[in-house]
Amino acid sequence: MADDTQGDNRLAKKTSLFQAVKMVLSAFIGIRKQGQQQELNVTPVQVVITGIICAVLFVFTVITVVRLVLGK
């Protein structure tokens, strides 16, 4: 029985970059599907790096849009 549990843990899928980005963006806007955290095998490093990249992209997007609207 213990061997079956270890085998299941080894078969857990790794989270792709797209899934990590999708999870972080849904956290940014405050929505998620019920049980989403259980189905993804995400490391804290993936979440932190993806979150920082998404935050930087968001800030640059806002700055660019404001500059375009104000004509600077």
All heavy atoms as TSV, in Angstrom:
chain	resi	resn	atom	element	x	y	z
A	1	MET	N	N	0.809	-1.197	0.000
A	1	MET	CA	C	0.000	0.000	0.000
A	1	MET	C	C	0.855	1.264	0.000
A	1	MET	O	O	0.542	2.207	-0.677
A	1	MET	CB	C	-0.922	0.024	1.224
A	1	MET	CG	C	-2.032	-0.954	1.180
A	1	MET	SD	S	-3.292	-0.285	0.095
A	1	MET	CE	C	-4.450	-1.588	0.139
A	2	ALA	N	N	1.921	1.269	0.769
A	2	ALA	CA	C	2.766	2.457	0.822
A	2	ALA	C	C	3.443	2.705	-0.520
A	2	ALA	O	O	3.671	3.834	-0.905
A	2	ALA	CB	C	3.809	2.317	1.929
A	3	ASP	N	N	3.759	1.614	-1.249
A	3	ASP	CA	C	4.383	1.769	-2.553
A	3	ASP	C	C	3.442	2.435	-3.546
A	3	ASP	O	O	3.871	3.187	-4.400
A	3	ASP	CB	C	4.835	0.412	-3.102
A	3	ASP	CG	C	5.964	-0.174	-2.274
A	3	ASP	OD1	O	6.699	0.616	-1.640
A	3	ASP	OD2	O	6.093	-1.407	-2.247
A	4	ASP	N	N	2.132	2.152	-3.444
A	4	ASP	CA	C	1.160	2.771	-4.337
A	4	ASP	C	C	1.091	4.277	-4.132
A	4	ASP	O	O	0.984	5.035	-5.074
A	4	ASP	CB	C	-0.232	2.162	-4.139
A	4	ASP	CG	C	-0.282	0.706	-4.595
A	4	ASP	OD1	O	0.556	0.330	-5.453
A	4	ASP	OD2	O	-1.133	-0.042	-4.086
A	5	THR	N	N	1.162	4.712	-2.886
A	5	THR	CA	C	1.113	6.141	-2.586
A	5	THR	C	C	2.335	6.841	-3.160
A	5	THR	O	O	2.233	7.916	-3.732
A	5	THR	CB	C	1.047	6.367	-1.059
A	5	THR	OG1	O	-0.053	5.629	-0.546
A	5	THR	CG2	C	0.890	7.829	-0.733
A	6	GLN	N	N	3.502	6.243	-3.027
A	6	GLN	CA	C	4.713	6.841	-3.575
A	6	GLN	C	C	4.659	6.876	-5.086
A	6	GLN	O	O	5.107	7.828	-5.706
A	6	GLN	CB	C	5.940	6.068	-3.108
A	6	GLN	CG	C	6.222	6.223	-1.631
A	6	GLN	CD	C	7.366	5.336	-1.172
A	6	GLN	OE1	O	7.852	4.504	-1.933
A	6	GLN	NE2	N	7.790	5.509	0.063
A	7	GLY	N	N	4.092	5.872	-5.703
A	7	GLY	CA	C	3.957	5.842	-7.147
A	7	GLY	C	C	3.036	6.936	-7.642
A	7	GLY	O	O	3.276	7.551	-8.673
A	8	ASP	N	N	1.952	7.210	-6.899
A	8	ASP	CA	C	1.030	8.273	-7.276
A	8	ASP	C	C	1.702	9.633	-7.198
A	8	ASP	O	O	1.454	10.502	-8.020
A	8	ASP	CB	C	-0.210	8.260	-6.379
A	8	ASP	CG	C	-1.099	7.054	-6.651
A	8	ASP	OD1	O	-0.962	6.443	-7.741
A	8	ASP	OD2	O	-1.914	6.714	-5.771
A	9	ASN	N	N	2.542	9.834	-6.201
A	9	ASN	CA	C	3.241	11.112	-6.067
A	9	ASN	C	C	4.224	11.325	-7.213
A	9	ASN	O	O	4.410	12.433	-7.679
A	9	ASN	CB	C	3.979	11.191	-4.731
A	9	ASN	CG	C	3.026	11.355	-3.566
A	9	ASN	OD1	O	1.888	11.786	-3.752
A	9	ASN	ND2	N	3.468	10.992	-2.388
A	10	ARG	N	N	4.861	10.255	-7.681
A	10	ARG	CA	C	5.805	10.385	-8.783
A	10	ARG	C	C	5.088	10.652	-10.102
A	10	ARG	O	O	5.646	11.249	-10.994
A	10	ARG	CB	C	6.667	9.129	-8.908
A	10	ARG	CG	C	7.788	9.117	-7.895
A	10	ARG	CD	C	8.685	7.929	-8.106
A	10	ARG	NE	N	8.241	6.912	-7.145
A	10	ARG	CZ	C	8.160	5.621	-7.389
A	10	ARG	NH1	N	8.507	5.138	-8.558
A	10	ARG	NH2	N	7.756	4.788	-6.469
A	11	LEU	N	N	3.840	10.212	-10.203
A	11	LEU	CA	C	3.087	10.400	-11.432
A	11	LEU	C	C	2.405	11.757	-11.516
A	11	LEU	O	O	1.803	12.078	-12.520
A	11	LEU	CB	C	2.029	9.292	-11.582
A	11	LEU	CG	C	2.572	7.877	-11.767
A	11	LEU	CD1	C	1.430	6.883	-11.813
A	11	LEU	CD2	C	3.411	7.780	-13.023
A	12	ALA	N	N	2.491	12.557	-10.442
A	12	ALA	CA	C	1.865	13.878	-10.459
A	12	ALA	C	C	2.504	14.721	-11.553
A	12	ALA	O	O	3.719	14.769	-11.697
A	12	ALA	CB	C	2.025	14.560	-9.104
A	13	LYS	N	N	1.654	15.380	-12.340
A	13	LYS	CA	C	2.149	16.181	-13.454
A	13	LYS	C	C	2.813	17.449	-12.942
A	13	LYS	O	O	2.355	18.069	-12.002
A	13	LYS	CB	C	0.999	16.557	-14.385
A	13	LYS	CG	C	0.359	15.388	-15.055
A	13	LYS	CD	C	-0.630	15.767	-16.122
A	13	LYS	CE	C	-1.534	16.898	-15.777
A	13	LYS	NZ	N	-2.554	17.183	-16.771
A	14	LYS	N	N	3.896	17.822	-13.607
A	14	LYS	CA	C	4.521	19.102	-13.304
A	14	LYS	C	C	3.686	20.205	-13.935
A	14	LYS	O	O	3.054	20.016	-14.964
A	14	LYS	CB	C	5.942	19.154	-13.866
A	14	LYS	CG	C	6.931	18.343	-13.098
A	14	LYS	CD	C	8.321	18.621	-13.607
A	14	LYS	CE	C	9.340	17.943	-12.738
A	14	LYS	NZ	N	10.698	18.267	-13.169
A	15	THR	N	N	3.701	21.347	-13.319
A	15	THR	CA	C	2.945	22.471	-13.827
A	15	THR	C	C	3.727	23.152	-14.934
A	15	THR	O	O	4.908	23.456	-14.786
A	15	THR	CB	C	2.669	23.465	-12.693
A	15	THR	OG1	O	1.986	22.775	-11.653
A	15	THR	CG2	C	1.828	24.611	-13.165
A	16	SER	N	N	3.047	23.416	-16.048
A	16	SER	CA	C	3.699	24.103	-17.159
A	16	SER	C	C	3.742	25.607	-16.874
A	16	SER	O	O	3.083	26.109	-15.968
A	16	SER	CB	C	2.943	23.842	-18.463
A	16	SER	OG	O	1.689	24.483	-18.438
A	17	LEU	N	N	4.514	26.302	-17.679
A	17	LEU	CA	C	4.623	27.752	-17.537
A	17	LEU	C	C	3.263	28.407	-17.751
A	17	LEU	O	O	2.874	29.312	-17.007
A	17	LEU	CB	C	5.640	28.300	-18.537
A	17	LEU	CG	C	5.801	29.815	-18.565
A	17	LEU	CD1	C	6.330	30.311	-17.231
A	17	LEU	CD2	C	6.726	30.230	-19.687
A	18	PHE	N	N	2.513	27.928	-18.748
A	18	PHE	CA	C	1.194	28.486	-19.032
A	18	PHE	C	C	0.246	28.305	-17.843
A	18	PHE	O	O	-0.493	29.224	-17.497
A	18	PHE	CB	C	0.600	27.824	-20.278
A	18	PHE	CG	C	-0.790	28.294	-20.595
A	18	PHE	CD1	C	-1.019	29.555	-21.099
A	18	PHE	CD2	C	-1.875	27.462	-20.366
A	18	PHE	CE1	C	-2.292	29.992	-21.377
A	18	PHE	CE2	C	-3.158	27.887	-20.643
A	18	PHE	CZ	C	-3.369	29.156	-21.154
A	19	GLN	N	N	0.280	27.145	-17.201
A	19	GLN	CA	C	-0.585	26.905	-16.048
A	19	GLN	C	C	-0.201	27.795	-14.873
A	19	GLN	O	O	-1.067	28.301	-14.159
A	19	GLN	CB	C	-0.524	25.440	-15.636
A	19	GLN	CG	C	-1.188	24.501	-16.611
A	19	GLN	CD	C	-0.949	23.048	-16.270
A	19	GLN	OE1	O	0.135	22.687	-15.799
A	19	GLN	NE2	N	-1.950	22.224	-16.507
A	20	ALA	N	N	1.087	28.014	-14.670
A	20	ALA	CA	C	1.540	28.887	-13.580
A	20	ALA	C	C	1.118	30.329	-13.844
A	20	ALA	O	O	0.645	31.018	-12.930
A	20	ALA	CB	C	3.054	28.801	-13.423
A	21	VAL	N	N	1.249	30.790	-15.086
A	21	VAL	CA	C	0.835	32.153	-15.439
A	21	VAL	C	C	-0.678	32.293	-15.257
A	21	VAL	O	O	-1.159	33.286	-14.715
A	21	VAL	CB	C	1.261	32.504	-16.884
A	21	VAL	CG1	C	0.620	33.794	-17.349
A	21	VAL	CG2	C	2.767	32.603	-16.973
A	22	LYS	N	N	-1.426	31.307	-15.705
A	22	LYS	CA	C	-2.882	31.331	-15.568
A	22	LYS	C	C	-3.298	31.400	-14.096
A	22	LYS	O	O	-4.189	32.170	-13.726
A	22	LYS	CB	C	-3.462	30.080	-16.225
A	22	LYS	CG	C	-4.949	30.002	-16.237
A	22	LYS	CD	C	-5.383	28.745	-16.978
A	22	LYS	CE	C	-6.828	28.419	-16.703
A	22	LYS	NZ	N	-7.242	27.159	-17.328
A	23	MET	N	N	-2.601	30.653	-13.238
A	23	MET	CA	C	-2.911	30.661	-11.819
A	23	MET	C	C	-2.602	32.027	-11.200
A	23	MET	O	O	-3.399	32.568	-10.433
A	23	MET	CB	C	-2.119	29.576	-11.099
A	23	MET	CG	C	-2.496	29.431	-9.642
A	23	MET	SD	S	-1.475	28.256	-8.774
A	23	MET	CE	C	0.019	29.199	-8.601
A	24	VAL	N	N	-1.457	32.616	-11.558
A	24	VAL	CA	C	-1.073	33.910	-10.993
A	24	VAL	C	C	-2.015	35.006	-11.477
A	24	VAL	O	O	-2.449	35.864	-10.689
A	24	VAL	CB	C	0.397	34.239	-11.334
A	24	VAL	CG1	C	0.723	35.680	-11.005
A	24	VAL	CG2	C	1.326	33.306	-10.585
A	25	LEU	N	N	-2.368	35.005	-12.759
A	25	LEU	CA	C	-3.281	36.025	-13.279
A	25	LEU	C	C	-4.668	35.912	-12.661
A	25	LEU	O	O	-5.307	36.924	-12.379
A	25	LEU	CB	C	-3.352	35.944	-14.804
A	25	LEU	CG	C	-2.086	36.351	-15.545
A	25	LEU	CD1	C	-2.263	36.179	-17.045
A	25	LEU	CD2	C	-1.692	37.771	-15.217
A	26	SER	N	N	-5.130	34.697	-12.424
A	26	SER	CA	C	-6.431	34.554	-11.772
A	26	SER	C	C	-6.355	35.035	-10.324
A	26	SER	O	O	-7.329	35.572	-9.795
A	26	SER	CB	C	-6.926	33.110	-11.843
A	26	SER	OG	O	-6.121	32.251	-11.076
A	27	ALA	N	N	-5.207	34.885	-9.693
A	27	ALA	CA	C	-5.036	35.415	-8.338
A	27	ALA	C	C	-4.993	36.937	-8.346
A	27	ALA	O	O	-5.487	37.582	-7.414
A	27	ALA	CB	C	-3.761	34.864	-7.716
A	28	PHE	N	N	-4.411	37.538	-9.402
A	28	PHE	CA	C	-4.375	38.994	-9.516
A	28	PHE	C	C	-5.780	39.577	-9.520
A	28	PHE	O	O	-6.029	40.610	-8.906
A	28	PHE	CB	C	-3.668	39.417	-10.800
A	28	PHE	CG	C	-2.178	39.593	-10.679
A	28	PHE	CD1	C	-1.474	39.131	-9.589
A	28	PHE	CD2	C	-1.471	40.216	-11.684
A	28	PHE	CE1	C	-0.113	39.288	-9.496
A	28	PHE	CE2	C	-0.102	40.383	-11.607
A	28	PHE	CZ	C	0.576	39.913	-10.509
A	29	ILE	N	N	-6.697	38.944	-10.234
A	29	ILE	CA	C	-8.059	39.488	-10.315
A	29	ILE	C	C	-9.002	38.865	-9.302
A	29	ILE	O	O	-10.150	39.252	-9.212
A	29	ILE	CB	C	-8.624	39.371	-11.746
A	29	ILE	CG1	C	-8.690	37.927	-12.205
A	29	ILE	CG2	C	-7.820	40.199	-12.712
A	29	ILE	CD1	C	-9.366	37.753	-13.554
A	30	GLY	N	N	-8.510	37.900	-8.542
A	30	GLY	CA	C	-9.278	37.371	-7.421
A	30	GLY	C	C	-10.286	36.294	-7.750
A	30	GLY	O	O	-11.259	36.127	-7.022
A	31	ILE	N	N	-10.073	35.557	-8.825
A	31	ILE	CA	C	-10.977	34.457	-9.140
A	31	ILE	C	C	-10.183	33.164	-9.287
A	31	ILE	O	O	-9.012	33.180	-9.634
A	31	ILE	CB	C	-11.782	34.700	-10.439
A	31	ILE	CG1	C	-10.847	34.859	-11.635
A	31	ILE	CG2	C	-12.682	35.899	-10.304
A	31	ILE	CD1	C	-11.551	34.874	-12.960
A	32	ARG	N	N	-10.827	32.058	-8.995
A	32	ARG	CA	C	-10.231	30.748	-9.230
A	32	ARG	C	C	-11.336	29.713	-9.214
A	32	ARG	O	O	-12.394	29.920	-8.623
A	32	ARG	CB	C	-9.162	30.401	-8.211
A	32	ARG	CG	C	-9.690	30.145	-6.814
A	32	ARG	CD	C	-8.563	29.693	-5.902
A	32	ARG	NE	N	-9.050	29.532	-4.550
A	32	ARG	CZ	C	-9.526	28.389	-4.068
A	32	ARG	NH1	N	-9.553	27.323	-4.811
A	32	ARG	NH2	N	-9.973	28.324	-2.840
A	33	LYS	N	N	-11.066	28.609	-9.862
A	33	LYS	CA	C	-12.032	27.527	-9.869
A	33	LYS	C	C	-11.947	26.765	-8.554
A	33	LYS	O	O	-10.887	26.712	-7.930
A	33	LYS	CB	C	-11.757	26.570	-11.031
A	33	LYS	CG	C	-12.013	27.173	-12.382
A	33	LYS	CD	C	-11.744	26.152	-13.464
A	33	LYS	CE	C	-11.967	26.768	-14.826
A	33	LYS	NZ	N	-11.627	25.843	-15.896
A	34	GLN	N	N	-13.043	26.166	-8.164
A	34	GLN	CA	C	-13.072	25.374	-6.935
A	34	GLN	C	C	-12.118	24.188	-7.076
A	34	GLN	O	O	-12.177	23.447	-8.043
A	34	GLN	CB	C	-14.495	24.878	-6.675
A	34	GLN	CG	C	-14.717	24.385	-5.284
A	34	GLN	CD	C	-14.750	25.506	-4.255
A	34	GLN	OE1	O	-14.522	26.666	-4.567
A	34	GLN	NE2	N	-15.031	25.163	-3.036
A	35	GLY	N	N	-11.211	24.020	-6.147
A	35	GLY	CA	C	-10.285	22.902	-6.165
A	35	GLY	C	C	-9.111	23.071	-7.102
A	35	GLY	O	O	-8.393	22.123	-7.378
A	36	GLN	N	N	-8.889	24.260	-7.607
A	36	GLN	CA	C	-7.794	24.486	-8.558
A	36	GLN	C	C	-6.432	24.251	-7.904
A	36	GLN	O	O	-5.520	23.753	-8.535
A	36	GLN	CB	C	-7.859	25.900	-9.117
A	36	GLN	CG	C	-6.815	26.192	-10.183
A	36	GLN	CD	C	-6.913	27.608	-10.709
A	36	GLN	OE1	O	-7.635	28.424	-10.163
A	36	GLN	NE2	N	-6.200	27.891	-11.770
A	37	GLN	N	N	-6.301	24.578	-6.642
A	37	GLN	CA	C	-5.020	24.433	-5.974
A	37	GLN	C	C	-4.618	22.964	-5.830
A	37	GLN	O	O	-3.448	22.639	-5.853
A	37	GLN	CB	C	-5.051	25.087	-4.594
A	37	GLN	CG	C	-5.144	26.586	-4.662
A	37	GLN	CD	C	-5.295	27.217	-3.302
A	37	GLN	OE1	O	-5.660	26.548	-2.339
A	37	GLN	NE2	N	-5.034	28.504	-3.212
A	38	GLN	N	N	-5.586	22.065	-5.700
A	38	GLN	CA	C	-5.269	20.663	-5.525
A	38	GLN	C	C	-4.785	20.022	-6.821
A	38	GLN	O	O	-3.997	19.100	-6.792
A	38	GLN	CB	C	-6.487	19.886	-5.010
A	38	GLN	CG	C	-6.801	20.147	-3.557
A	38	GLN	CD	C	-7.633	21.394	-3.359
A	38	GLN	OE1	O	-8.270	21.856	-4.289
A	38	GLN	NE2	N	-7.617	21.962	-2.179
A	39	GLU	N	N	-5.235	20.481	-7.957
A	39	GLU	CA	C	-4.887	19.829	-9.211
A	39	GLU	C	C	-3.559	20.307	-9.788
A	39	GLU	O	O	-3.013	19.666	-10.666
A	39	GLU	CB	C	-6.000	20.001	-10.239
A	39	GLU	CG	C	-6.242	21.432	-10.665
A	39	GLU	CD	C	-7.459	21.590	-11.538
A	39	GLU	OE1	O	-8.497	21.012	-11.216
A	39	GLU	OE2	O	-7.351	22.309	-12.537
A	40	LEU	N	N	-3.027	21.426	-9.303
A	40	LEU	CA	C	-1.760	21.939	-9.812
A	40	LEU	C	C	-0.636	21.642	-8.828
A	40	LEU	O	O	-0.781	21.833	-7.626
A	40	LEU	CB	C	-1.835	23.443	-10.054
A	40	LEU	CG	C	-2.794	23.914	-11.136
A	40	LEU	CD1	C	-2.786	25.421	-11.214
A	40	LEU	CD2	C	-2.451	23.305	-12.470
A	41	ASN	N	N	0.480	21.195	-9.357
A	41	ASN	CA	C	1.653	20.920	-8.546
A	41	ASN	C	C	2.659	22.048	-8.783
A	41	ASN	O	O	3.538	21.938	-9.621
A	41	ASN	CB	C	2.239	19.558	-8.943
A	41	ASN	CG	C	3.365	19.139	-8.043
A	41	ASN	OD1	O	3.536	19.692	-6.968
A	41	ASN	ND2	N	4.136	18.173	-8.480
A	42	VAL	N	N	2.480	23.152	-8.053
A	42	VAL	CA	C	3.272	24.357	-8.272
A	42	VAL	C	C	4.220	24.559	-7.097
A	42	VAL	O	O	3.834	24.435	-5.941
A	42	VAL	CB	C	2.342	25.585	-8.408
A	42	VAL	CG1	C	3.143	26.834	-8.680
A	42	VAL	CG2	C	1.324	25.358	-9.484
A	43	THR	N	N	5.455	24.909	-7.428
A	43	THR	CA	C	6.418	25.212	-6.375
A	43	THR	C	C	6.333	26.702	-6.030
A	43	THR	O	O	5.935	27.515	-6.872
A	43	THR	CB	C	7.853	24.876	-6.824
A	43	THR	OG1	O	8.203	25.708	-7.918
A	43	THR	CG2	C	7.978	23.415	-7.224
A	44	PRO	N	N	6.702	27.068	-4.824
A	44	PRO	CA	C	6.684	28.484	-4.450
A	44	PRO	C	C	7.579	29.345	-5.342
A	44	PRO	O	O	7.263	30.498	-5.616
A	44	PRO	CB	C	7.196	28.493	-3.008
A	44	PRO	CG	C	6.872	27.139	-2.491
A	44	PRO	CD	C	7.002	26.220	-3.672
A	45	VAL	N	N	8.680	28.791	-5.819
A	45	VAL	CA	C	9.585	29.545	-6.698
A	45	VAL	C	C	8.870	29.899	-8.005
A	45	VAL	O	O	8.988	31.024	-8.500
A	45	VAL	CB	C	10.867	28.730	-6.972
A	45	VAL	CG1	C	11.740	29.416	-7.992
A	45	VAL	CG2	C	11.632	28.502	-5.688
A	46	GLN	N	N	8.099	28.953	-8.562
A	46	GLN	CA	C	7.350	29.229	-9.783
A	46	GLN	C	C	6.359	30.357	-9.567
A	46	GLN	O	O	6.217	31.230	-10.414
A	46	GLN	CB	C	6.581	27.984	-10.240
A	46	GLN	CG	C	7.424	26.919	-10.882
A	46	GLN	CD	C	6.586	25.713	-11.236
A	46	GLN	OE1	O	5.774	25.253	-10.446
A	46	GLN	NE2	N	6.793	25.196	-12.435
A	47	VAL	N	N	5.675	30.328	-8.448
A	47	VAL	CA	C	4.660	31.351	-8.165
A	47	VAL	C	C	5.304	32.719	-7.995
A	47	VAL	O	O	4.822	33.714	-8.549
A	47	VAL	CB	C	3.841	30.972	-6.912
A	47	VAL	CG1	C	2.888	32.085	-6.518
A	47	VAL	CG2	C	3.085	29.676	-7.146
A	48	VAL	N	N	6.405	32.789	-7.262
A	48	VAL	CA	C	7.068	34.070	-7.006
A	48	VAL	C	C	7.617	34.663	-8.299
A	48	VAL	O	O	7.383	35.842	-8.608
A	48	VAL	CB	C	8.181	33.911	-5.946
A	48	VAL	CG1	C	9.040	35.156	-5.855
A	48	VAL	CG2	C	7.581	33.581	-4.594
A	49	ILE	N	N	8.326	33.862	-9.077
A	49	ILE	CA	C	8.915	34.369	-10.316
A	49	ILE	C	C	7.835	34.794	-11.297
A	49	ILE	O	O	7.907	35.871	-11.901
A	49	ILE	CB	C	9.856	33.312	-10.938
A	49	ILE	CG1	C	11.090	33.155	-10.058
A	49	ILE	CG2	C	10.250	33.697	-12.358
A	49	ILE	CD1	C	12.008	32.028	-10.467
A	50	THR	N	N	6.808	33.964	-11.459
A	50	THR	CA	C	5.711	34.307	-12.364
A	50	THR	C	C	4.980	35.553	-11.885
A	50	THR	O	O	4.621	36.415	-12.694
A	50	THR	CB	C	4.729	33.125	-12.485
A	50	THR	OG1	O	5.451	31.955	-12.857
A	50	THR	CG2	C	3.655	33.403	-13.506
A	51	GLY	N	N	4.769	35.671	-10.596
A	51	GLY	CA	C	4.097	36.851	-10.041
A	51	GLY	C	C	4.882	38.128	-10.274
A	51	GLY	O	O	4.319	39.164	-10.633
A	52	ILE	N	N	6.188	38.068	-10.079
A	52	ILE	CA	C	7.032	39.250	-10.300
A	52	ILE	C	C	7.016	39.660	-11.774
A	52	ILE	O	O	6.865	40.844	-12.101
A	52	ILE	CB	C	8.471	38.991	-9.805
A	52	ILE	CG1	C	8.494	38.925	-8.276
A	52	ILE	CG2	C	9.432	40.064	-10.302
A	52	ILE	CD1	C	9.810	38.455	-7.692
A	53	ILE	N	N	7.143	38.689	-12.663
A	53	ILE	CA	C	7.131	38.996	-14.096
A	53	ILE	C	C	5.795	39.597	-14.512
A	53	ILE	O	O	5.743	40.598	-15.243
A	53	ILE	CB	C	7.460	37.732	-14.920
A	53	ILE	CG1	C	8.917	37.342	-14.709
A	53	ILE	CG2	C	7.174	37.950	-16.399
A	53	ILE	CD1	C	9.288	35.989	-15.278
A	54	CYS	N	N	4.692	39.018	-14.035
A	54	CYS	CA	C	3.367	39.541	-14.387
A	54	CYS	C	C	3.144	40.940	-13.810
A	54	CYS	O	O	2.559	41.799	-14.472
A	54	CYS	CB	C	2.273	38.590	-13.902
A	54	CYS	SG	S	2.205	37.045	-14.826
A	55	ALA	N	N	3.630	41.186	-12.599
A	55	ALA	CA	C	3.484	42.511	-12.000
A	55	ALA	C	C	4.275	43.561	-12.779
A	55	ALA	O	O	3.781	44.666	-13.028
A	55	ALA	CB	C	3.938	42.478	-10.543
A	56	VAL	N	N	5.494	43.221	-13.190
A	56	VAL	CA	C	6.316	44.158	-13.967
A	56	VAL	C	C	5.655	44.454	-15.317
A	56	VAL	O	O	5.587	45.616	-15.749
A	56	VAL	CB	C	7.749	43.604	-14.153
A	56	VAL	CG1	C	8.529	44.390	-15.180
A	56	VAL	CG2	C	8.480	43.591	-12.822
A	57	LEU	N	N	5.151	43.413	-15.979
A	57	LEU	CA	C	4.459	43.616	-17.253
A	57	LEU	C	C	3.213	44.480	-17.080
A	57	LEU	O	O	2.915	45.333	-17.915
A	57	LEU	CB	C	4.084	42.276	-17.877
A	57	LEU	CG	C	5.237	41.468	-18.456
A	57	LEU	CD1	C	4.751	40.093	-18.910
A	57	LEU	CD2	C	5.885	42.198	-19.606
A	58	PHE	N	N	2.492	44.293	-15.989
A	58	PHE	CA	C	1.297	45.098	-15.719
A	58	PHE	C	C	1.669	46.566	-15.530
A	58	PHE	O	O	1.027	47.458	-16.094
A	58	PHE	CB	C	0.573	44.564	-14.483
A	58	PHE	CG	C	-0.597	45.393	-14.069
A	58	PHE	CD1	C	-1.779	45.359	-14.785
A	58	PHE	CD2	C	-0.518	46.229	-12.959
A	58	PHE	CE1	C	-2.867	46.139	-14.407
A	58	PHE	CE2	C	-1.586	47.003	-12.574
A	58	PHE	CZ	C	-2.772	46.963	-13.300
A	59	VAL	N	N	2.705	46.835	-14.761
A	59	VAL	CA	C	3.127	48.217	-14.513
A	59	VAL	C	C	3.574	48.886	-15.813
A	59	VAL	O	O	3.179	50.022	-16.100
A	59	VAL	CB	C	4.242	48.267	-13.443
A	59	VAL	CG1	C	4.881	49.643	-13.366
A	59	VAL	CG2	C	3.696	47.859	-12.091
A	60	PHE	N	N	4.375	48.195	-16.613
A	60	PHE	CA	C	4.815	48.770	-17.884
A	60	PHE	C	C	3.645	49.000	-18.831
A	60	PHE	O	O	3.618	49.986	-19.569
A	60	PHE	CB	C	5.870	47.894	-18.554
A	60	PHE	CG	C	7.247	48.060	-17.964
A	60	PHE	CD1	C	7.983	46.940	-17.618
A	60	PHE	CD2	C	7.794	49.303	-17.752
A	60	PHE	CE1	C	9.248	47.076	-17.071
A	60	PHE	CE2	C	9.057	49.460	-17.209
A	60	PHE	CZ	C	9.786	48.331	-16.864
A	61	THR	N	N	2.658	48.123	-18.815
A	61	THR	CA	C	1.476	48.305	-19.653
A	61	THR	C	C	0.688	49.544	-19.225
A	61	THR	O	O	0.266	50.339	-20.068
A	61	THR	CB	C	0.568	47.058	-19.592
A	61	THR	OG1	O	1.323	45.924	-20.021
A	61	THR	CG2	C	-0.661	47.213	-20.460
A	62	VAL	N	N	0.497	49.718	-17.943
A	62	VAL	CA	C	-0.231	50.890	-17.439
A	62	VAL	C	C	0.522	52.170	-17.782
A	62	VAL	O	O	-0.073	53.156	-18.232
A	62	VAL	CB	C	-0.486	50.778	-15.916
A	62	VAL	CG1	C	-0.999	52.083	-15.339
A	62	VAL	CG2	C	-1.451	49.654	-15.621
A	63	ILE	N	N	1.824	52.176	-17.590
A	63	ILE	CA	C	2.628	53.368	-17.907
A	63	ILE	C	C	2.536	53.692	-19.397
A	63	ILE	O	O	2.374	54.853	-19.787
A	63	ILE	CB	C	4.097	53.161	-17.472
A	63	ILE	CG1	C	4.190	53.160	-15.947
A	63	ILE	CG2	C	5.006	54.231	-18.062
A	63	ILE	CD1	C	5.552	52.761	-15.403
A	64	THR	N	N	2.614	52.676	-20.244
A	64	THR	CA	C	2.529	52.890	-21.696
A	64	THR	C	C	1.172	53.442	-22.104
A	64	THR	O	O	1.086	54.373	-22.907
A	64	THR	CB	C	2.812	51.565	-22.436
A	64	THR	OG1	O	4.104	51.091	-22.037
A	64	THR	CG2	C	2.770	51.752	-23.938
A	65	VAL	N	N	0.112	52.890	-21.559
A	65	VAL	CA	C	-1.245	53.364	-21.890
A	65	VAL	C	C	-1.422	54.813	-21.429
A	65	VAL	O	O	-1.962	55.642	-22.166
A	65	VAL	CB	C	-2.316	52.447	-21.271
A	65	VAL	CG1	C	-3.701	53.055	-21.353
A	65	VAL	CG2	C	-2.300	51.074	-21.942
A	66	VAL	N	N	-0.952	55.146	-20.250
A	66	VAL	CA	C	-1.080	56.523	-19.755
A	66	VAL	C	C	-0.293	57.485	-20.650
A	66	VAL	O	O	-0.788	58.568	-20.985
A	66	VAL	CB	C	-0.614	56.610	-18.271
A	66	VAL	CG1	C	-0.471	58.060	-17.834
A	66	VAL	CG2	C	-1.582	55.865	-17.377
A	67	ARG	N	N	0.900	57.096	-21.043
A	67	ARG	CA	C	1.700	57.960	-21.931
A	67	ARG	C	C	1.038	58.146	-23.274
A	67	ARG	O	O	1.075	59.227	-23.863
A	67	ARG	CB	C	3.107	57.391	-22.104
A	67	ARG	CG	C	3.970	57.599	-20.896
A	67	ARG	CD	C	5.383	57.158	-21.140
A	67	ARG	NE	N	6.206	57.414	-19.977
A	67	ARG	CZ	C	7.472	57.090	-19.890
A	67	ARG	NH1	N	8.078	56.479	-20.898
A	67	ARG	NH2	N	8.148	57.354	-18.803
A	68	LEU	N	N	0.422	57.083	-23.807
A	68	LEU	CA	C	-0.269	57.196	-25.089
A	68	LEU	C	C	-1.508	58.106	-24.984
A	68	LEU	O	O	-1.762	58.909	-25.885
A	68	LEU	CB	C	-0.698	55.812	-25.596
A	68	LEU	CG	C	0.426	54.917	-26.122
A	68	LEU	CD1	C	-0.112	53.529	-26.416
A	68	LEU	CD2	C	1.044	55.529	-27.357
A	69	VAL	N	N	-2.226	57.991	-23.895
A	69	VAL	CA	C	-3.434	58.801	-23.719
A	69	VAL	C	C	-3.072	60.275	-23.504
A	69	VAL	O	O	-3.719	61.169	-24.052
A	69	VAL	CB	C	-4.278	58.267	-22.552
A	69	VAL	CG1	C	-5.393	59.229	-22.174
A	69	VAL	CG2	C	-4.847	56.894	-22.898
A	70	LEU	N	N	-2.041	60.526	-22.718
A	70	LEU	CA	C	-1.651	61.903	-22.439
A	70	LEU	C	C	-0.807	62.510	-23.565
A	70	LEU	O	O	-0.606	63.721	-23.570
A	70	LEU	CB	C	-0.876	61.969	-21.113
A	70	LEU	CG	C	-1.692	61.620	-19.861
A	70	LEU	CD1	C	-0.798	61.692	-18.623
A	70	LEU	CD2	C	-2.884	62.529	-19.715
A	71	GLY	N	N	-0.304	61.704	-24.467
A	71	GLY	CA	C	0.456	62.204	-25.600
A	71	GLY	C	C	1.855	62.637	-25.266
A	71	GLY	O	O	2.412	63.523	-25.908
A	72	LYS	N	N	2.457	62.059	-24.263
A	72	LYS	CA	C	3.829	62.419	-23.893
A	72	LYS	C	C	4.819	61.543	-24.592
A	72	LYS	O	O	4.733	60.440	-24.820
A	72	LYS	CB	C	4.021	62.308	-22.368
A	72	LYS	CG	C	3.271	63.375	-21.638
A	72	LYS	CD	C	3.594	63.298	-20.170
A	72	LYS	CE	C	2.900	64.413	-19.424
A	72	LYS	NZ	N	3.219	64.440	-18.039
